[in-house]
Amino acid sequence: MNILKLVLVFLLGMQVSLLSKDSVQAANAAASDSKEYYLIELARFGIYKDGTHPVETTKGINNALQWAAQNGKTTTSLPPGKYLIDKNSRINMVSNMIFDLPMDAVLKKETNGKESYQLMYLGYETQNVTLRGGTYIGDKETHDFSKKDHKHSAGTHESGYGIITQGATNVTIDGVKAINFTGDGLALGGYGTMIKDLYEGQFINGDFDDKGKNISNPKKIRTKEPLTFSHAIFKTENSFELSNTIKLPRAFDIFFYKANGSFITKKANVKARDIIQIPEGAAKFHLVFDQATKKAAYVEFWFRKVTSNVVVQNSEFAYNRRQGITVGGANQVLITNNTLHDIKGTMPQAGIDLEGGFGENGHRNSNITIKSNKFYNNASYDVILYDGNDAIVEDNHLASKGAIGLAISDPFKGALVKNNHFDGSRIIAAHDATFIDNKMNDSYTTFDGPNIKIDGLTLTDSMFAISAKVAFGVSASNITINNNNKSDSGLSVWGKPVHLKDITINGQGKLRVVSGGAAEGSIFDNLKVIGYNTTNGLSLPPGTYNNCVFEGAEGTGKYGSINISLGSKYVFDQCSFKSPSNLSTYLLGEHPKLDLTIKNSTFELLGNTQAISIQAAKNVLLENNTITANKITSDKTEIIRINDLWKRNERHDVLKAVVRGNTITTNRAAIGIATLYAGTGAPAYTIENNTLYTSKLLVKSNDTVKNNTLK
């Protein structure tokens, strides 16, 4: 492209840019002039923008929002300034409103000593709200932490909220900044009110028939009087739940009636904490429990509503004491493209925490998506999935070094964790989670199970650690671990057996890059361990190894064998072993209860190395393997060895050995198979159908030796 064309392209771009800016300015002007837009008049409502008069300012903002809602305004704003929000009150957001602030409009909570406060509140009847822009600041830096709200309170001062919702619907939080709160920058929560609680005196023995008439039944108990929907909340709401059952079955039957007592319908096998829809025309209901005694029986009748249909985007939550965002009772939430950092002061100290206390009679979380967010410098966690169900954690950068990037706790069910970067942060997952195409560096994992599936994980200088609580409760495939000799990194398998497939481990860690002690029965398909440090070697967990590859690094230690050292069953089938030149023993089996099978496998030895040395075992089968050692310099090198010269006068500890159908090739007359020094009282071992090129046999006189070929 010549200079003239470049100039023309540049000028055209400038023209388009100017037109774009003009269009934006015109759009903004149109919005400001529209009948639906209202720039709050400070003087009219007694609002101060100089950081003074918090009582008047807070009251004025609330009055202005109410006026705007009543007069057809759908967008309100404040001019730039510092608005001090009263320590004893809050802004109560109105429905059907966009609260659109410039970033230099600062809403600052007045310094106080309260354990609990809110700056911006969206209640359960609030709906269709957007909070756009603005800076929300707590009083953390000047807060008086010595006070208590009342004598029975915890005194932790962890409930100072910037923005809080309790059962609100259709909420967007876009481009806000919430910092320096004593608790959370943002809390998405539920609203609940207990309608009635029932004790044993409110139950009698009995049941209802299919027509809703009470009948005698000494094996069941029912409510003595019906529960009603007379509470004011049921004028607008049509659901309820039963919770906190004590000395009662978790499941029960409900019989619904009209106000005149006529029967409507029965709902069977309803469970505590189920959301129950009120049938059309229902005014009251009875409960029936399938047990004979009412002693100490207790149950609660609640209305609960979680915050629903929420988008939190393009925002910053930082320097808060407890959390950046708490999801404490919400459904259908998208949290995307936010920055959450420097959360520190009181636990959990997380960027985002999904924790509604559902198991403690709190609120449920469901259908939460955490996508494309950035986390750093959080003291304990980046993301916690503590309770609830169905969350997606995707495309996030979780970079709080040394902290937990993601914790999935026992009460949470149904997490999908996809395409995240755990940058110096850990993964701890209890159960019921699927991990797809994530990457990690400079950290480690803890996977417990059950129902954990990992497909696609790249780790750099990190430990892929599994501690399965139930057999095959953790499965993993397409895992790559790259070690740069920086840390104790690699693969560690403990607990119950697991199934791992297509695992590749490259390079050296500071210690063993494979270790573990899982229970017998694990399956390792296509495990490749390339270039590991033979100073420390490997300590393989028990299991069946299919099509696996082991290659030690040149120039490292002499005694770092592949250790088969647990009293369990090991099977190696169609595996490949390549030993560096300086290693003395490649595969070392030693345990009195070891059951070892190596079959259909290949060994390539690049020095004076023993391919297989068995020092103690219950049972050994070496069958149809091919061993090549073409760089031997000593005729005393033993390729397959049962015990050694130094133990020849000790009682034998290899109880059974079969060496069958193997092909051993050496470049000089070394010892291909050695059993002579197996120890006193050693039984006859079977040495048969082996082919030895150049090397020879050194066997006991009582061994069964037949059909071997020496060439």
Secondary structure, DSSP 8 states (H G I E B T S, - for coil): --HHHHHHHHHHHHHHHHHHHHHHHHHHHHHHHSTTEEE--HHHHT--SBS--HHHHHHHHHHHHHHHHHTT--EEE--SEEEEE-TT--EE--SSEEEE--TTEEEEE-----SEEEEEEE-TT-EEEEEES-EEE-STTT--TT--SSTTS-----EEEEEEEES-EEEEEES-EEE--SSEEEEEEEEEEEEEEE-GGGEEE-EE-TTS-EE--TT-EEESS-EE--SGGGGT--EEEEEEEESS-SEEEEEEE-TTS-EEEEEEEEETT--EE--TT--EEEEEES-S--TT-EEEEEEEEEEEEEEEES-EEES-SSEEEEEESEEEEEEES-EEE---SSTT-EEEEE---GGGT---EEEEEEES-EEES-SSEEEEE-SEEEEEEES-EE--TTSEEEEE-TTEEEEEEES-EEES-EEEE-SSEEEEEEEEES-BEEE--SSEEEEEEEEES-EEEEEESSTT-EEEEEEEEE--SSSS-EEEEEES--EEEEEEEES--SS-SEEE---TT-EEEEEEEEEE-TTT-EE--SEEEES-EEEE-TTS-SS--EEE-SSSEEEEES-EEEE-TT-SEEEEEE-TT-EEEEES-EEEE-SS-EEEEEEEBSEEEEES-EEEE-----TT-EEEEES-GGGTTSB--B--EEEES-EEEESSS-EEEE-TTS-BT----EEES-EEES-EEE--TTSEEES-EE-
